[in-house]
Amino acid sequence: MAWRYQPVFTEHDGQPFFSVCELYFDDAGRLERWTHCPAVTPNGNSIEELTAKVIRMMTDVLAWKPVRFSDLRPGMALERVLSMDDRRKLADAIEHSADAFRRVPPPADHSSAAPERR
């Protein structure tokens, strides 16, 4: 079963509130089900796994048109705003940015230099 992230929105005080849910598709690529909650959070067993999920989430959010969470229905068609080729380019750019940040030295740990309490 294939899955991906989907930008969705709910309304609060008449204003849209955007979040991300997970969509699951049958073997024919039709929407079959989705997460019960309209907002999922990335997680992982390592920082690398977490980073990969954040990159995928960000790429999927930019690749698909947001829909109202309550409008999700099995079999519905969702609108892509980026081609698969553009989506791959975007994912590569995000991943290269993440790699660049990994090469930046971490900030100095000043916790041991904290002033003593008297």
C-alpha positions, 0 to 999 in steps of 0.5 A: 500500500502506497502512502504520502503526506497531504497538506490539509486544512480545517477552519478555526474562527473562520480562518484556515488552519493548515496541517499535514495528514497521511494518505493511504492508497490502494494498489490502483492508486486510489485514495483509500484511507487517511489518518484520523487526526488532521495533524501528524508530526514527523518522528524517527528512531534516529536524527537521520530518520527524522530528517528524511521524514521532514524532507519527505513531508516538506516535499509532499506539502509543496507538491500537492494542493491543500484540501479541507480535511473534512472533504477527504473521501475514498477514491477522490482525486487530489490535485498535484501542483508539482510534476514528479520531476519537479518534486524530485528536484525539490527533494534533492534541493532540500536534502542538499540543504540539510547536508550543508547544515550538517557540515556546519560546526555545532554551537559551542556548549556553554553549559559548563561555563554557567556562573556558579550560584551562591 
